[in-house]
Structures are given as C-alpha cells and as structure tokens.
Amino acid sequence: MRRLDARSGRRGERGSVLLIAAVMALLLFALTAWAVDGSRVYAMASTVQATADAASLAAAKMLPDQAAAKAAAISYAAKNMDPAVHGTVIDPGDVVFGNWNFLTREFTPTTLSTAINAVKVTANRNASNNNALPLVFAKAIGVSSAEIARSAVAAFTSSKAWDLCLVQDVTGSFTAEINDAKAADHALLDCFAAGSPPASLFGIVVFTGWSKVQSSMKPIGTSYAILNTAINNIKSCGSTGAPICSGTDIAAGLEGGVNTILNSSSGAGVTKAIVMVTDGQPEPSPNGSHPGMTATQLKALATQWADNADAAGISVFIVFYDGDNNALAKAFLSTLVRGDGVFLSTPDPTKIADLLASICGKLIKLQLVD
C-alpha cells in the first residue's frame, strides 16, 4: 500500500491558503479602490452637474446675445470649478442653443433665432479636455482615470399667453441714443418670441407729445418678421413717419399703450403688460396732444393713465435712460409702475438692453428643465 506523505498534504494546504489569501487581498483592494475612488467620482460628478446647471442658467439669461451667452457659461464654469484645479470644463462648443419642447421634454438644436428658447450646456472632465479625474487605488487594477460629463438645459417658459406692448420714447432728447434703444427693443422682441407661447401678442407704440401705433398687437408666432421690421423703422421725432417733436408726454405714451392692448383680439385671462422706454418726464408743449397743460397737470394725467392700465389688468414696466442724472424724473417715473411691473434705470444707453432682458426674464420665467 502507498503511504501518504503528511508533509506533502500540509504543503498543499499552505498553497491553497496562500491562494485564497491572495484572492481575498485582491478583492479587498478592489473594494477599497471602489470605495475611495468611487466616492471621489461621485462627488466630482455632483460638482460637474452643479456647474452645468449654473452655466446653463447664466447663458440663458444672456439670450438673444449668443456670444455673451457662451461667455457667461464659460465664466460661471471657471467660478464653480477653478481651471487651475479642474482644467477647462466648458468650451464654447459645449454651449448649444436650441428649442425645448415642454410637451415632449426634448431639446432640439437650432440656429433659427426666433425658435431658440433654451440653452444646453455640457460640463466635462475627460481625456479630450486633458482633465479626466485621476484615480488613486484603481490604478493598480488598470484604471488610471475616470471621465465625467454632465449636461443641463435651461429654458424660458410662459405657461400662458401674454399681450405685451412696447412704448418707445422718440423725443428729440433721445435722438443720440435711439439706436441703442432700438437694439434693446429688438432684444426684448427676440426674448419674447423665444419664450412666450406663439399666440402671445406684441405691439409697438412710439411717442413724443403724441403717440403713434408703430405696430398693432400681432401674434408673436406668425408675425415676428413684421414686428422686427416695425422696430427697424422706429425713427426720432420729426422724421418721416414719426410723431412731431412736441415735448415729452408720458400720458400720451401710456394712453397709446393701453388702447393698443385693449384694441387687440386677446381673450379674457391673458396677462397684459406695457414696457415703456423713456429718457424724460412730462414736459408741456403747445404742439402736443394736451396743449395748455402744465407739467404738474401732465404728471397727474400720466398717473391717471397708469391707473387706467392697472384697472384693465395691465402691468406697467418703466425703463428710464437717466443720461442727465435727473433725480426728480427718476422719482416721478418710478411712481407709474403698476401690477407686476418694475422700475429700472441706467445712465448708460448701452445698458438699456440689459434692463429689458431682466424684464423679459420676469415676464417669461427661466428654469432648469433637464
């Protein structure tokens, strides 16, 4: 009979134990790598998502200026994630403009400015950006880094139709700044077109001592080109097609805006607003629509028309170009705000567009949708 060698059996047992120990050590190391590196990846993914969220909101606030929107997204990314630590997480190509469909919850890239109501921003830590997240323990099992990409979509939305009438001052004192005002008017129109329902109405009134309907209230979804042309055709007083130069009559402007809205075909329950852009306060003129009235009487009449707007459910927003730093005009115009309206002013005509953009943001809510 063969005799078993006890020492041989013990050597086999020791080999099995060593193999099991090696496997257990490897599993333990893998679990440690998963726990440590996995938690780092999870934390970084949260940071990248927060950066994409903030960048998309910042970019959307700058619409319709796409260059400014891209710059805002990149700036917010740098503030949230220091490039010295994280590298470049958002490039210009990571900022995409498009249309968000609230029914299907789908984002479609587009270059058509009137269709743009959303911005999609993707933040990255990846190899192509040379900023993939380095791993510590996972290197031992052949995984040296992790790639993380997160996207966010910010969109403008209005749950119901709006009637919005732009009332633009074209008095002689505004002549030098009229092109800045028109650029701001275009921005308001573009923002409104991008974020409001197609059935929303937009109208344009210009005024001096008289008011004139530059465009009646028209559906934004089908009449953008007509409204855009109407803004292009705004001219300073005394020009062909513009009201005569006849002082500044805020009441005439408000009256024109109120009547233009009320003469529209919108039904009950539609939210209504006047946005007036002016550089002055009531100033009497024998050539105006209220000859013989004093400045005090014109102020009272302007207040009455602001009240008429409020009674008709029309909010009044006032944007004041305060190039002369006129504290009295500023104080009076601020009293004309009604409903959900706000009063905003600037001494810089190039900033009028920013003020109208903030009004658009109040009218048409900006939110993260994806």
KOLMARMI-766305 format. One record per residue (C-alpha): x, y, z negated; residue in three letters; chain; residue number from 1. Coordinates in Angstrom, 3 decimals, padded with zeros to 6 digits. Example, Ala and Ser with C-alpha at 12.3 -4.5 7.8 and 13.67 -1.06 7.14 Angstrom:
NUTI  012.300  -004.500  -007.800  ALA  A  1
NUTI  013.670  -001.060  -007.140  SER  A  2
END
This chain:
NUTI  000.000  000.000  000.000  MET  A  1
NUTI  001.094  003.577  000.787  ARG  A  2
NUTI  001.848  005.653  -002.198  ARG  A  3
NUTI  000.602  009.238  -002.232  LEU  A  4
NUTI  003.192  011.873  -002.983  ASP  A  5
NUTI  001.756  014.147  -005.657  ALA  A  6
NUTI  004.257  016.839  -004.803  ARG  A  7
NUTI  003.063  016.896  -001.179  SER  A  8
NUTI  -000.527  017.378  -002.374  GLY  A  9
NUTI  000.492  020.230  -004.598  ARG  A  10
NUTI  002.320  021.916  -001.708  ARG  A  11
NUTI  -000.838  021.662  000.446  GLY  A  12
NUTI  -002.927  023.144  -002.320  GLU  A  13
NUTI  -000.471  026.014  -002.715  ARG  A  14
NUTI  -000.619  026.660  001.065  GLY  A  15
NUTI  -004.403  026.744  001.011  SER  A  16
NUTI  -004.433  029.131  -001.915  VAL  A  17
NUTI  -001.952  031.422  -000.214  LEU  A  18
NUTI  -004.015  031.416  002.977  LEU  A  19
NUTI  -007.185  032.184  001.069  ILE  A  20
NUTI  -005.380  034.913  -000.868  ALA  A  21
NUTI  -004.100  036.439  002.369  ALA  A  22
NUTI  -007.577  036.409  003.870  VAL  A  23
NUTI  -009.049  037.909  000.725  MET  A  24
NUTI  -006.366  040.594  000.680  ALA  A  25
NUTI  -007.118  041.421  004.306  LEU  A  26
NUTI  -010.843  041.602  003.586  LEU  A  27
NUTI  -010.207  043.732  000.539  LEU  A  28
NUTI  -008.027  046.069  002.596  PHE  A  29
NUTI  -010.696  046.248  005.316  ALA  A  30
NUTI  -013.323  047.078  002.719  LEU  A  31
NUTI  -011.065  049.752  001.265  THR  A  32
NUTI  -010.487  051.190  004.739  ALA  A  33
NUTI  -014.229  051.163  005.406  TRP  A  34
NUTI  -014.999  052.800  002.062  ALA  A  35
NUTI  -012.321  055.504  002.209  VAL  A  36
NUTI  -012.166  056.245  005.924  ASP  A  37
NUTI  -015.880  055.637  006.363  GLY  A  38
NUTI  -016.749  058.237  003.746  SER  A  39
NUTI  -014.379  060.706  005.432  ARG  A  40
NUTI  -016.035  060.115  008.798  VAL  A  41
NUTI  -019.486  060.517  007.266  TYR  A  42
NUTI  -018.534  063.772  005.547  ALA  A  43
NUTI  -016.923  065.135  008.702  MET  A  44
NUTI  -019.959  064.172  010.780  ALA  A  45
NUTI  -022.137  066.218  008.422  SER  A  46
NUTI  -019.803  069.195  008.800  THR  A  47
NUTI  -019.775  068.875  012.592  VAL  A  48
NUTI  -023.595  068.700  012.659  GLN  A  49
NUTI  -023.906  071.779  010.458  ALA  A  50
NUTI  -021.534  073.608  012.786  THR  A  51
NUTI  -023.564  072.632  015.854  ALA  A  52
NUTI  -026.747  073.798  014.096  ASP  A  53
NUTI  -025.299  077.193  013.150  ALA  A  54
NUTI  -023.689  077.700  016.542  ALA  A  55
NUTI  -026.871  076.937  018.478  SER  A  56
NUTI  -028.902  079.393  016.380  LEU  A  57
NUTI  -026.216  082.066  016.756  ALA  A  58
NUTI  -026.085  081.526  020.509  ALA  A  59
NUTI  -029.862  081.610  020.968  ALA  A  60
NUTI  -030.078  084.948  019.155  LYS  A  61
NUTI  -027.902  086.476  021.888  MET  A  62
NUTI  -030.124  085.420  024.792  LEU  A  63
NUTI  -030.558  086.501  027.545  PRO  A  64
NUTI  -026.864  087.516  027.498  ASP  A  65
NUTI  -025.302  084.119  028.186  GLN  A  66
NUTI  -021.710  085.329  027.875  ALA  A  67
NUTI  -022.484  086.780  024.461  ALA  A  68
NUTI  -024.310  083.575  023.525  ALA  A  69
NUTI  -021.274  081.425  024.324  LYS  A  70
NUTI  -019.021  083.805  022.415  ALA  A  71
NUTI  -021.343  083.687  019.391  ALA  A  72
NUTI  -021.370  079.878  019.362  ALA  A  73
NUTI  -017.575  079.698  019.517  ILE  A  74
NUTI  -017.240  082.371  016.833  SER  A  75
NUTI  -019.592  080.570  014.434  TYR  A  76
NUTI  -017.759  077.299  015.047  ALA  A  77
NUTI  -014.469  078.938  014.079  ALA  A  78
NUTI  -016.053  080.360  010.920  LYS  A  79
NUTI  -017.520  076.995  009.896  ASN  A  80
NUTI  -014.527  074.877  010.862  MET  A  81
NUTI  -011.139  076.594  010.703  ASP  A  82
NUTI  -009.330  075.892  014.018  PRO  A  83
NUTI  -006.055  075.602  012.093  ALA  A  84
NUTI  -007.540  072.563  010.354  VAL  A  85
NUTI  -010.068  071.160  012.798  HIS  A  86
NUTI  -008.841  072.358  016.191  GLY  A  87
NUTI  -011.307  073.678  018.772  THR  A  88
NUTI  -014.671  072.076  018.079  VAL  A  89
NUTI  -016.735  074.082  020.600  ILE  A  90
NUTI  -015.581  075.135  024.069  ASP  A  91
NUTI  -017.603  077.328  026.473  PRO  A  92
NUTI  -018.623  074.168  028.321  GLY  A  93
NUTI  -020.187  072.816  025.133  ASP  A  94
NUTI  -022.819  075.592  025.219  VAL  A  95
NUTI  -025.633  074.733  027.650  VAL  A  96
NUTI  -028.696  076.856  028.451  PHE  A  97
NUTI  -031.994  075.285  029.322  GLY  A  98
NUTI  -035.667  074.784  028.673  ASN  A  99
NUTI  -037.084  072.968  025.662  TRP  A  100
NUTI  -040.444  071.307  026.245  ASN  A  101
NUTI  -042.282  071.305  022.925  PHE  A  102
NUTI  -044.733  068.655  024.087  LEU  A  103
NUTI  -042.231  066.068  025.325  THR  A  104
NUTI  -039.449  067.280  022.995  ARG  A  105
NUTI  -036.976  067.230  025.860  GLU  A  106
NUTI  -034.184  069.646  026.762  PHE  A  107
NUTI  -033.583  070.316  030.455  THR  A  108
NUTI  -030.550  072.392  031.519  PRO  A  109
NUTI  -031.404  075.199  033.934  THR  A  110
NUTI  -029.818  078.296  035.455  THR  A  111
NUTI  -033.179  079.996  036.038  LEU  A  112
NUTI  -033.181  082.861  033.533  SER  A  113
NUTI  -036.965  083.027  033.252  THR  A  114
NUTI  -037.110  079.342  032.306  ALA  A  115
NUTI  -034.426  079.480  029.619  ILE  A  116
NUTI  -035.851  079.324  026.106  ASN  A  117
NUTI  -033.224  077.203  024.371  ALA  A  118
NUTI  -029.516  076.601  023.842  VAL  A  119
NUTI  -027.887  073.228  023.280  LYS  A  120
NUTI  -024.512  073.241  021.549  VAL  A  121
NUTI  -022.273  070.213  021.081  THR  A  122
NUTI  -019.530  070.282  018.464  ALA  A  123
NUTI  -016.680  067.795  018.845  ASN  A  124
NUTI  -013.777  066.254  017.067  ARG  A  125
NUTI  -012.443  063.965  019.752  ASN  A  126
NUTI  -009.375  062.934  021.705  ALA  A  127
NUTI  -010.137  065.141  024.691  SER  A  128
NUTI  -010.049  068.175  022.377  ASN  A  129
NUTI  -006.938  066.817  020.645  ASN  A  130
NUTI  -008.747  066.975  017.323  ASN  A  131
NUTI  -010.035  063.440  016.692  ALA  A  132
NUTI  -010.278  062.722  012.956  LEU  A  133
NUTI  -007.158  060.800  011.829  PRO  A  134
NUTI  -007.809  057.744  009.659  LEU  A  135
NUTI  -005.670  056.532  006.771  VAL  A  136
NUTI  -006.225  052.878  005.894  PHE  A  137
NUTI  -007.862  051.854  009.163  ALA  A  138
NUTI  -004.551  052.373  010.970  LYS  A  139
NUTI  -003.411  049.068  009.557  ALA  A  140
NUTI  -006.154  047.257  011.467  ILE  A  141
NUTI  -005.520  049.132  014.712  GLY  A  142
NUTI  -007.940  052.070  014.370  VAL  A  143
NUTI  -005.999  055.306  014.082  SER  A  144
NUTI  -008.729  057.905  014.563  SER  A  145
NUTI  -012.471  058.477  014.867  ALA  A  146
NUTI  -014.312  060.571  017.465  GLU  A  147
NUTI  -017.276  062.606  016.248  ILE  A  148
NUTI  -019.744  064.573  018.374  ALA  A  149
NUTI  -022.958  066.186  017.195  ARG  A  150
NUTI  -025.449  068.351  019.119  SER  A  151
NUTI  -028.164  070.814  018.189  ALA  A  152
NUTI  -030.846  072.615  020.190  VAL  A  153
NUTI  -032.235  075.986  019.112  ALA  A  154
NUTI  -035.340  077.240  020.917  ALA  A  155
NUTI  -037.647  080.217  020.903  PHE  A  156
NUTI  -041.281  079.386  020.482  THR  A  157
NUTI  -044.572  081.127  020.005  SER  A  158
NUTI  -047.475  078.910  019.088  SER  A  159
NUTI  -049.985  081.293  020.656  LYS  A  160
NUTI  -050.105  083.833  023.443  ALA  A  161
NUTI  -049.034  087.437  022.925  TRP  A  162
NUTI  -050.111  090.708  024.510  ASP  A  163
NUTI  -047.032  092.953  024.425  LEU  A  164
NUTI  -046.900  096.485  025.802  CYS  A  165
NUTI  -043.538  098.221  026.128  LEU  A  166
NUTI  -043.882  102.011  025.737  VAL  A  167
NUTI  -040.750  103.719  027.061  GLN  A  168
NUTI  -039.829  107.369  026.478  ASP  A  169
NUTI  -038.673  109.063  029.733  VAL  A  170
NUTI  -038.362  112.639  028.447  THR  A  171
NUTI  -035.557  114.905  029.613  GLY  A  172
NUTI  -033.588  114.390  026.399  SER  A  173
NUTI  -033.426  110.651  027.169  PHE  A  174
NUTI  -032.067  111.101  030.726  THR  A  175
NUTI  -028.429  110.329  029.919  ALA  A  176
NUTI  -029.401  107.146  028.055  GLU  A  177
NUTI  -032.222  105.946  030.312  ILE  A  178
NUTI  -030.099  103.238  031.949  ASN  A  179
NUTI  -029.164  101.830  028.533  ASP  A  180
NUTI  -032.850  101.859  027.611  ALA  A  181
NUTI  -033.803  100.092  030.842  LYS  A  182
NUTI  -031.156  097.415  030.251  ALA  A  183
NUTI  -032.675  096.883  026.813  ALA  A  184
NUTI  -036.182  096.756  028.331  ASP  A  185
NUTI  -035.006  094.042  030.720  HIS  A  186
NUTI  -033.594  092.078  027.798  ALA  A  187
NUTI  -036.916  092.296  025.967  LEU  A  188
NUTI  -038.766  091.118  029.078  LEU  A  189
NUTI  -036.351  088.200  029.558  ASP  A  190
NUTI  -036.612  087.143  025.924  CYS  A  191
NUTI  -040.401  087.356  026.050  PHE  A  192
NUTI  -040.505  085.372  029.293  ALA  A  193
NUTI  -038.241  082.689  027.858  ALA  A  194
NUTI  -040.041  082.143  024.595  GLY  A  195
NUTI  -043.717  083.017  024.900  SER  A  196
NUTI  -046.445  080.877  026.475  PRO  A  197
NUTI  -046.957  081.576  030.218  PRO  A  198
NUTI  -050.407  083.047  029.553  ALA  A  199
NUTI  -048.925  085.832  027.415  SER  A  200
NUTI  -049.401  089.317  028.859  LEU  A  201
NUTI  -046.730  092.004  029.233  PHE  A  202
NUTI  -047.354  095.621  030.231  GLY  A  203
NUTI  -045.254  098.780  030.574  ILE  A  204
NUTI  -046.147  102.411  029.809  VAL  A  205
NUTI  -043.821  105.411  030.215  VAL  A  206
NUTI  -044.425  108.750  028.548  PHE  A  207
NUTI  -043.345  112.351  028.046  THR  A  208
NUTI  -046.117  114.800  027.145  GLY  A  209
NUTI  -048.219  112.498  029.273  TRP  A  210
NUTI  -048.357  108.725  029.541  SER  A  211
NUTI  -048.389  106.671  032.728  LYS  A  212
NUTI  -049.015  102.957  033.190  VAL  A  213
NUTI  -045.910  101.599  034.880  GLN  A  214
NUTI  -047.421  098.114  034.984  SER  A  215
NUTI  -050.759  096.861  033.708  SER  A  216
NUTI  -050.804  093.791  031.463  MET  A  217
NUTI  -049.751  090.776  033.516  LYS  A  218
NUTI  -049.212  087.065  032.715  PRO  A  219
NUTI  -045.532  086.527  031.986  ILE  A  220
NUTI  -045.585  083.071  033.560  GLY  A  221
NUTI  -046.561  084.280  037.044  THR  A  222
NUTI  -045.642  087.976  037.113  SER  A  223
NUTI  -042.055  088.150  035.853  TYR  A  224
NUTI  -040.732  089.476  039.167  ALA  A  225
NUTI  -043.382  092.222  039.274  ILE  A  226
NUTI  -042.629  093.277  035.710  LEU  A  227
NUTI  -038.891  093.168  036.337  ASN  A  228
NUTI  -039.327  095.479  039.332  THR  A  229
NUTI  -041.519  097.802  037.269  ALA  A  230
NUTI  -038.692  098.240  034.745  ILE  A  231
NUTI  -036.222  098.826  037.584  ASN  A  232
NUTI  -038.488  101.615  038.804  ASN  A  233
NUTI  -038.593  103.484  035.481  ILE  A  234
NUTI  -037.238  107.000  036.057  LYS  A  235
NUTI  -036.669  110.082  033.930  SER  A  236
NUTI  -039.322  112.760  033.866  CYS  A  237
NUTI  -039.586  114.959  036.917  GLY  A  238
NUTI  -038.532  112.146  039.262  SER  A  239
NUTI  -040.930  110.889  041.899  THR  A  240
NUTI  -043.490  108.627  040.251  GLY  A  241
NUTI  -042.561  109.656  036.703  ALA  A  242
NUTI  -044.606  111.898  034.367  PRO  A  243
NUTI  -043.709  115.584  034.431  ILE  A  244
NUTI  -041.246  116.885  031.863  CYS  A  245
NUTI  -043.591  118.181  029.193  SER  A  246
NUTI  -042.097  117.682  025.759  GLY  A  247
NUTI  -042.407  114.555  023.671  THR  A  248
NUTI  -045.901  113.427  022.750  ASP  A  249
NUTI  -045.725  110.238  020.691  ILE  A  250
NUTI  -049.523  110.210  020.507  ALA  A  251
NUTI  -049.739  110.112  024.308  ALA  A  252
NUTI  -047.385  107.127  024.367  GLY  A  253
NUTI  -049.301  105.232  021.697  LEU  A  254
NUTI  -052.616  106.056  023.327  GLU  A  255
NUTI  -051.332  104.718  026.643  GLY  A  256
NUTI  -050.090  101.540  024.991  GLY  A  257
NUTI  -053.308  100.906  023.058  VAL  A  258
NUTI  -055.544  101.463  026.075  ASN  A  259
NUTI  -053.338  099.361  028.342  THR  A  260
NUTI  -053.610  096.416  025.957  ILE  A  261
NUTI  -057.331  096.854  025.368  LEU  A  262
NUTI  -057.963  097.067  029.123  ASN  A  263
NUTI  -056.320  093.653  029.614  SER  A  264
NUTI  -058.275  090.443  030.073  SER  A  265
NUTI  -056.966  088.663  026.945  SER  A  266
NUTI  -059.492  086.960  024.738  GLY  A  267
NUTI  -060.109  087.299  021.031  ALA  A  268
NUTI  -057.499  085.983  018.640  GLY  A  269
NUTI  -054.494  086.845  020.834  VAL  A  270
NUTI  -051.704  088.534  018.884  THR  A  271
NUTI  -051.020  092.038  020.204  LYS  A  272
NUTI  -048.114  094.438  019.831  ALA  A  273
NUTI  -046.743  097.752  021.090  ILE  A  274
NUTI  -042.983  098.238  021.214  VAL  A  275
NUTI  -042.147  101.934  021.594  MET  A  276
NUTI  -038.631  103.062  022.536  VAL  A  277
NUTI  -038.080  106.792  021.991  THR  A  278
NUTI  -035.476  109.400  021.125  ASP  A  279
NUTI  -037.741  112.112  019.767  GLY  A  280
NUTI  -040.638  113.204  017.619  GLN  A  281
NUTI  -043.816  115.114  018.572  PRO  A  282
NUTI  -042.905  118.292  020.409  GLU  A  283
NUTI  -045.584  120.669  021.725  PRO  A  284
NUTI  -045.707  121.754  025.361  SER  A  285
NUTI  -048.279  123.765  027.325  PRO  A  286
NUTI  -047.754  121.276  030.154  ASN  A  287
NUTI  -048.502  118.211  028.042  GLY  A  288
NUTI  -051.689  116.208  027.649  SER  A  289
NUTI  -052.528  118.060  024.405  HIS  A  290
NUTI  -051.805  121.725  025.207  PRO  A  291
NUTI  -052.191  124.174  022.369  GLY  A  292
NUTI  -051.484  121.620  019.644  MET  A  293
NUTI  -048.711  122.363  017.181  THR  A  294
NUTI  -046.009  119.860  016.236  ALA  A  295
NUTI  -047.886  119.204  012.993  THR  A  296
NUTI  -051.105  118.503  014.872  GLN  A  297
NUTI  -049.302  116.222  017.323  LEU  A  298
NUTI  -047.872  114.276  014.373  LYS  A  299
NUTI  -051.349  113.870  012.927  ALA  A  300
NUTI  -052.618  112.698  016.320  LEU  A  301
NUTI  -049.759  110.194  016.623  ALA  A  302
NUTI  -050.652  108.861  013.179  THR  A  303
NUTI  -054.282  108.560  014.251  GLN  A  304
NUTI  -053.321  106.534  017.323  TRP  A  305
NUTI  -051.117  104.272  015.184  ALA  A  306
NUTI  -054.179  103.730  013.000  ASP  A  307
NUTI  -056.279  103.054  016.124  ASN  A  308
NUTI  -053.765  100.414  017.144  ALA  A  309
NUTI  -053.923  098.819  013.721  ASP  A  310
NUTI  -057.729  098.787  013.785  ALA  A  311
NUTI  -057.589  096.996  017.132  ALA  A  312
NUTI  -055.240  094.352  015.711  GLY  A  313
NUTI  -052.187  095.751  017.491  ILE  A  314
NUTI  -048.878  095.780  015.606  SER  A  315
NUTI  -046.662  098.809  016.245  VAL  A  316
NUTI  -042.883  098.460  016.523  PHE  A  317
NUTI  -040.725  101.598  016.842  ILE  A  318
NUTI  -037.153  101.658  018.189  VAL  A  319
NUTI  -035.571  105.089  017.738  PHE  A  320
NUTI  -032.429  106.215  019.555  TYR  A  321
NUTI  -031.095  108.657  016.968  ASP  A  322
NUTI  -028.327  110.274  019.005  GLY  A  323
NUTI  -028.798  113.608  017.229  ASP  A  324
NUTI  -028.916  112.057  013.748  ASN  A  325
NUTI  -032.333  113.601  013.210  ASN  A  326
NUTI  -033.391  112.590  009.713  ALA  A  327
NUTI  -036.805  114.271  009.992  LEU  A  328
NUTI  -037.673  112.490  013.242  ALA  A  329
NUTI  -036.484  109.205  011.772  LYS  A  330
NUTI  -038.596  109.677  008.653  ALA  A  331
NUTI  -041.737  110.509  010.637  PHE  A  332
NUTI  -041.419  107.759  013.243  LEU  A  333
NUTI  -040.946  105.153  010.518  SER  A  334
NUTI  -044.441  106.015  009.225  THR  A  335
NUTI  -046.024  104.887  012.512  LEU  A  336
NUTI  -045.222  101.198  012.023  VAL  A  337
NUTI  -048.350  099.079  011.718  ARG  A  338
NUTI  -049.232  095.413  011.230  GLY  A  339
NUTI  -046.224  093.107  011.622  ASP  A  340
NUTI  -044.190  095.920  013.182  GLY  A  341
NUTI  -040.809  097.230  012.053  VAL  A  342
NUTI  -038.872  100.473  012.464  PHE  A  343
NUTI  -035.326  100.237  013.820  LEU  A  344
NUTI  -032.899  102.986  014.784  SER  A  345
NUTI  -029.414  103.411  016.219  THR  A  346
NUTI  -027.172  106.355  017.186  PRO  A  347
NUTI  -025.593  104.192  019.913  ASP  A  348
NUTI  -027.654  103.804  023.106  PRO  A  349
NUTI  -025.831  100.581  023.995  THR  A  350
NUTI  -027.269  099.042  020.819  LYS  A  351
NUTI  -030.905  099.565  021.800  ILE  A  352
NUTI  -030.815  096.114  023.424  ALA  A  353
NUTI  -029.769  094.569  020.096  ASP  A  354
NUTI  -032.727  096.194  018.356  LEU  A  355
NUTI  -035.177  094.951  020.973  LEU  A  356
NUTI  -033.621  091.483  020.702  ALA  A  357
NUTI  -034.287  091.474  016.970  SER  A  358
NUTI  -037.903  092.458  017.635  ILE  A  359
NUTI  -038.231  089.639  020.153  CYS  A  360
NUTI  -036.881  087.281  017.506  GLY  A  361
NUTI  -039.611  088.456  015.134  LYS  A  362
NUTI  -042.345  088.056  017.734  LEU  A  363
NUTI  -041.101  084.728  019.067  ILE  A  364
NUTI  -039.689  082.515  016.353  LYS  A  365
NUTI  -036.299  080.896  016.740  LEU  A  366
NUTI  -035.908  077.406  015.299  GLN  A  367
NUTI  -033.826  074.272  015.450  LEU  A  368
NUTI  -035.774  071.708  017.454  VAL  A  369
NUTI  -033.257  068.887  017.891  ASP  A  370
END
